[in-house]
Amino acid sequence: QSALTQPASVSGSPGQSITISCTGTISDVGRFNLVAWYQHHVGKAPKLMISGVTRRPSGVSIRFSGSKSGNTASLTISGLQAEDEAYYYCCSYGGDSTWVFGGGTKLTVL
Amino acid sequence: EVQLLEAGGDLGQPGGSLRVSCAASGFNFDNFAMVWVRQAPGKGLEWVSTISGTGGGKFYTKSVKGRFMISRDSARSAVFLQMDNLRTEDTAVYYCARADSAVTTIDYWGRGTLVTVSS
């Protein structure tokens, strides 16, 4: 399985919205509605922000939302805040207890 | 609160062996599959291995198959990754993680432990 494709970086000003794309193939993103997004502050444990393409775990802000069209999933963060600055990784279930990740996107809040 | 604490990261030599461990707490360990994910310097995340809740199912990414072995100890609520015949490209932060009950989403992670393979 090849890694999912994400932009290396995105940026936005406080209060704005940004969207991070995640492109896979018919064998992963396109096949399963099991795309997750993780927020990672360096040195800390990655945190699950979205599962099952659109589900927000308890405690995750409603400013975070996910979607999918074909082989591409997206994470949208609205009302950007300084604490959103982090790396974001998409991940698709690949079948048989395997997963494939994206290369990560660095979000900078200007 | 789910907690995953990795240990054992070290400097290893090409062709050598290392073993990393993960202590789990805050959940019924036997009910969940456990996962190792790694991140090489400057790279993205890469799934490495999964072990089922019973320990009977073990899965590996192609590049480590035959060299790495995942195991778990129910009495200690711990999961291990034995890494043999190390290669320089195994250099990475190794994260221990938990899969959800459906084993389709990785839902909790540890902070990782650094494994460096160099002569």
Chai-1 contact restraints between the chains, C-beta under 6 A:
chainA,res_idxA,chainB,res_idxB,connection_type,confidence,min_distance_angstrom,max_distance_angstrom,comment,restraint_id
A,A3,B,G44,contact,1.0,0.0,6.0,A-B,restraint_1
A,L34,B,T104,contact,1.0,0.0,6.0,A-B,restraint_2
A,A36,B,T105,contact,1.0,0.0,6.0,A-B,restraint_3
A,A45,B,W109,contact,1.0,0.0,6.0,A-B,restraint_4
A,A45,B,G110,contact,1.0,0.0,6.0,A-B,restraint_5
A,A45,B,R111,contact,1.0,0.0,6.0,A-B,restraint_6
A,P46,B,W109,contact,1.0,0.0,6.0,A-B,restraint_7
A,L48,B,D107,contact,1.0,0.0,6.0,A-B,restraint_8
A,S51,B,T105,contact,1.0,0.0,6.0,A-B,restraint_9
A,Y89,B,L45,contact,1.0,0.0,6.0,A-B,restraint_10
A,Y93,B,T104,contact,1.0,0.0,6.0,A-B,restraint_11
A,S97,B,T50,contact,1.0,0.0,6.0,A-B,restraint_12
A,S97,B,F59,contact,1.0,0.0,6.0,A-B,restraint_13
A,S97,B,V103,contact,1.0,0.0,6.0,A-B,restraint_14
A,T98,B,F59,contact,1.0,0.0,6.0,A-B,restraint_15
A,W99,B,W47,contact,1.0,0.0,6.0,A-B,restraint_16
A,F101,B,G44,contact,1.0,0.0,6.0,A-B,restraint_17
A,F101,B,L45,contact,1.0,0.0,6.0,A-B,restraint_18
A,G103,B,G44,contact,1.0,0.0,6.0,A-B,restraint_19
A,G104,B,G44,contact,1.0,0.0,6.0,A-B,restraint_20
